[in-house]
Amino acid sequence: MSIHGDQDTAAPYDQSVLLHQKLDTVGAKNYFLTIPGKKHGNFDAGEMTMIHEEIWRFLKEIGI
């Protein structure tokens, strides 16, 4: 699972997009969550709540 702001300049967003395309190609379970308008972290409380909900959803989906 990756969580990435689409305005991130510290770790290029496009690299995460490519990573997850490759993971999909080889059939690896993965999840890519984009946080629109955000850079590298510094998410607000509402975004953090949503992120944590998505993490738990993904973990349940893969049986953890």
WOBEL-V226496 format. One record per pair of residues at least 24 apart in sequence whose ideal C-beta (glycine too) atoms are under 10 Angstrom apart, sorted by the first residue. I is the first residue (numbers start at 1). J is the second residue. D is the distance in whole Angstrom. If there is no record, write none. Layout:
I/J/D
I/J/D
This chain:
1/29/9
1/30/7
1/31/5
1/32/8
1/33/7
1/51/10
1/54/8
1/55/7
1/57/10
1/58/5
1/59/8
1/62/9
2/30/8
2/31/8
2/32/5
2/33/7
2/34/9
3/31/9
3/32/8
3/33/5
3/34/8
3/35/7
3/38/10
3/41/9
3/43/8
3/47/9
3/50/10
3/51/6
3/54/8
3/55/8
4/32/7
4/33/7
4/34/6
4/35/7
4/38/9
4/39/10
4/40/9
4/41/10
5/34/8
5/35/5
5/36/8
5/37/7
5/38/3
5/39/5
5/40/6
5/41/8
5/42/8
5/43/8
5/47/9
6/34/5
6/35/7
6/36/6
6/37/7
6/38/7
6/39/9
7/35/9
7/36/8
7/37/6
7/38/6
7/39/5
7/40/9
8/35/9
8/38/7
8/39/5
8/40/5
8/41/9
9/39/7
9/40/7
10/39/7
10/40/4
10/41/9
11/39/10
11/40/6
11/41/10
13/38/10
13/39/10
13/40/10
29/58/9
29/61/8
29/62/5
29/63/10
30/58/9
30/62/9
31/55/9
31/57/8
31/58/5
31/59/10
31/61/8
31/62/9
33/58/8
